[in-house]
Amino acid sequence: MRVKPATPDVLFDVALHMRDKDYAEIEATVPATGRQDVAEWLTAAYGNHPSVLMAGDKKGWIAIGGFIEWRPNVGTLFMFANDRFGDIAMPLTRFVREDLIASAAARGVHRFEAISKADYKIAHRWLRHLGLSTQDAYMKGFGKRGEDFIQLSMVDTSVCTAGSREGQRAAS
């Protein structure tokens, strides 16, 4: 498997050909409809983002994903792939767990989170395998047509600052 920073053309191609379940999940949360428009929206939003990666093998690129810190030391994992995902699922899972998450934790990231369509059970299993085993929320009507989503997370309290630990104790 190979992993490199995503390029707009590869991101567009993988987005255009993403798995049906990935498409249904992403389309429900972006201001675009139809595979072409969703692929264009994703490319405009993330095509040059430094935290977005592409993964593939000798035959071509298969998955787009990354970890984006929306807030300091808190970030969101995301991924979509085409139908060849099974060809790189094991090494990509290892990479995300042992490289992407581990390097972010070493930089002080203490919270990793992801949202997923409530009925996308395979994605939930994969996220839990990565360590995001806490379901923080069931978000009824989160999608643009009322689709339900869940939020999964992993929090490493050992890297939280003293102030946030004190806040956690006060809230208990």
C-alpha positions as CSV (number, residue, x, y, z in Angstrom):
1,M,0.0,0.0,0.0
2,R,1.1,3.5,-0.6
3,V,-0.1,6.7,1.1
4,K,0.6,10.3,-0.2
5,P,-1.0,13.7,0.2
6,A,-4.1,13.8,-1.8
7,T,-4.2,15.6,-5.1
8,P,-7.4,17.2,-6.5
9,D,-7.6,15.0,-9.5
10,V,-7.2,11.7,-7.5
11,L,-9.6,13.0,-4.8
12,F,-12.2,13.8,-7.5
13,D,-11.8,10.4,-9.2
14,V,-12.2,8.4,-5.9
15,A,-15.1,10.6,-4.8
16,L,-16.8,10.1,-8.2
17,H,-16.5,6.3,-7.8
18,M,-16.9,5.9,-4.0
19,R,-18.9,3.0,-2.6
20,D,-22.6,3.5,-2.5
21,K,-22.8,3.6,1.3
22,D,-19.9,6.2,1.5
23,Y,-21.8,8.3,-1.1
24,A,-25.1,8.1,0.9
25,E,-23.3,9.1,4.1
26,I,-21.4,12.0,2.6
27,E,-24.1,13.3,0.3
28,A,-26.4,13.6,3.3
29,T,-24.0,16.1,4.9
30,V,-22.7,18.3,2.1
31,P,-24.5,21.1,0.1
32,A,-24.4,19.1,-3.2
33,T,-26.5,16.3,-4.7
34,G,-25.5,13.8,-7.4
35,R,-22.2,12.0,-7.7
36,Q,-20.6,14.6,-10.0
37,D,-21.6,17.6,-7.8
38,V,-20.6,15.8,-4.6
39,A,-17.2,14.9,-6.1
40,E,-16.7,18.5,-7.2
41,W,-17.7,19.8,-3.8
42,L,-15.3,17.5,-2.0
43,T,-12.5,18.4,-4.4
44,A,-13.1,22.1,-3.8
45,A,-13.2,21.7,-0.1
46,Y,-10.4,19.2,0.5
47,G,-8.4,18.8,-2.8
48,N,-5.5,20.9,-1.5
49,H,-5.9,20.3,2.3
50,P,-2.6,19.4,3.9
51,S,-4.2,16.8,6.2
52,V,-6.0,14.9,3.5
53,L,-4.3,11.7,2.1
54,M,-4.8,9.3,-0.7
55,A,-4.2,5.5,-0.3
56,G,-3.8,2.9,-3.0
57,D,-1.8,0.1,-4.5
58,K,0.1,-0.6,-7.7
59,K,-3.2,-0.7,-9.6
60,G,-4.4,2.7,-8.5
61,W,-5.8,5.0,-5.8
62,I,-8.6,3.5,-3.7
63,A,-9.3,5.7,-0.6
64,I,-9.2,9.3,0.5
65,G,-9.1,10.2,4.1
66,G,-7.5,12.1,6.8
67,F,-7.5,13.7,10.2
68,I,-8.5,17.4,10.4
69,E,-8.0,19.3,13.7
70,W,-11.1,21.6,13.7
71,R,-10.3,22.6,17.3
72,P,-6.9,22.6,19.0
73,N,-6.0,19.0,20.0
74,V,-9.4,17.7,18.8
75,G,-9.9,16.4,15.3
76,T,-12.2,14.5,13.0
77,L,-11.2,11.3,11.1
78,F,-12.9,10.7,7.7
79,M,-12.5,8.3,4.8
80,F,-14.3,7.3,1.7
81,A,-13.2,4.7,-0.8
82,N,-14.1,3.0,-4.1
83,D,-15.1,-0.7,-4.4
84,R,-11.5,-1.8,-4.1
85,F,-11.2,-0.9,-0.5
86,G,-10.9,-4.5,0.5
87,D,-7.5,-4.6,-1.3
88,I,-6.0,-2.2,1.2
89,A,-8.3,-2.5,4.2
90,M,-5.8,-4.2,6.5
91,P,-2.7,-2.1,5.8
92,L,-4.8,1.1,5.7
93,T,-6.3,0.3,9.1
94,R,-2.8,-0.3,10.5
95,F,-1.6,3.0,9.0
96,V,-4.4,5.0,10.5
97,R,-4.1,3.4,13.9
98,E,-0.3,3.2,14.2
99,D,0.8,6.2,12.2
100,L,-2.0,8.8,11.7
101,I,-3.6,8.5,15.2
102,A,-0.3,7.8,17.0
103,S,1.5,10.8,15.5
104,A,-1.4,13.1,16.3
105,A,-1.5,11.8,19.9
106,A,2.2,12.4,20.1
107,R,1.5,16.1,19.1
108,G,-0.9,16.4,22.0
109,V,-4.2,15.5,20.3
110,H,-6.5,14.1,23.0
111,R,-9.8,13.6,21.1
112,F,-10.4,11.8,17.9
113,E,-14.0,11.8,16.6
114,A,-16.0,10.8,13.6
115,I,-19.6,11.0,12.5
116,S,-21.3,8.2,10.5
117,K,-24.8,7.5,9.2
118,A,-26.6,5.6,11.8
119,D,-27.3,2.6,9.5
120,Y,-23.7,2.3,8.2
121,K,-22.8,-0.6,10.6
122,I,-19.6,-1.6,8.7
123,A,-18.2,1.9,9.0
124,H,-19.0,1.8,12.7
125,R,-17.1,-1.5,13.2
126,W,-14.1,0.0,11.3
127,L,-14.1,3.1,13.5
128,R,-14.4,1.1,16.7
129,H,-11.5,-1.1,15.4
130,L,-9.4,2.1,15.1
131,G,-10.2,2.9,18.8
132,L,-13.2,5.2,18.4
133,S,-15.3,3.0,20.7
134,T,-17.4,5.6,22.6
135,Q,-20.7,6.6,21.1
136,D,-21.1,10.2,22.2
137,A,-24.3,11.0,20.4
138,Y,-27.2,9.7,18.4
139,M,-28.0,12.7,16.2
140,K,-31.5,12.4,15.0
141,G,-32.2,14.3,11.8
142,F,-28.6,15.3,11.3
143,G,-28.5,14.8,7.5
144,K,-30.0,17.2,5.1
145,R,-33.1,15.0,4.5
146,G,-33.4,14.0,8.1
147,E,-31.0,11.1,8.1
148,D,-29.8,9.9,11.6
149,F,-26.1,9.9,12.4
150,I,-24.0,8.8,15.3
151,Q,-20.8,10.3,16.7
152,L,-18.0,8.0,17.8
153,S,-14.9,9.1,19.7
154,M,-11.7,8.2,21.5
155,V,-10.4,10.5,24.2
156,D,-6.9,10.1,25.7
157,T,-7.2,11.8,29.1
158,S,-3.6,11.3,29.8
159,V,-2.7,14.1,27.3
160,C,-5.4,16.5,28.5
161,T,-4.2,19.7,30.1
162,A,-4.5,20.1,33.9
163,G,-7.2,22.7,33.4
164,S,-9.4,20.4,31.4
165,R,-8.9,17.6,34.0
166,E,-10.0,20.0,36.8
167,G,-13.0,21.0,34.7
168,Q,-13.9,17.3,34.3
169,R,-13.6,16.8,38.1
170,A,-15.8,19.8,38.8
171,A,-18.4,18.6,36.4
172,S,-18.6,15.1,38.1
